[in-house]
Amino acid sequence: MITVFVVIAVATALFCLAPLRRPVQRWLADTDPDAARRRLEAEKESFLRAIKDVEFEHASGKINSQDYERLKRFYTMRAAEAMAELDKLAGGQGPTTGTGAS
């Protein structure tokens, strides 16, 4: 009876500890070389869309002028940061192509 208990305990311990013996996986590492560019493109588009939304909300009277200026400045700064990072990834070869920011 004790032998069965020991076998079950050892098997359970091995099953529970098995993930600790595997090599470390880099879950956050970019395996795709274009992942950073795509992420920055998405951020840039998101911030540009937010600027348009803020402009629309201000024009329709949903937000006041003080909030409008603060939000527009924030989103413009973040979009510019994303564009600068994209330029760095492109090797500083001018603006990136393929996105229609209108």
Summary of the structure (lengths in Angstrom):
residues: 102
radius of gyration: 25.6
end to end distance: 75.6
largest distance: 79.8
contacts: 205
relative contact order: 0.11
helix: 69%
strand: 0%
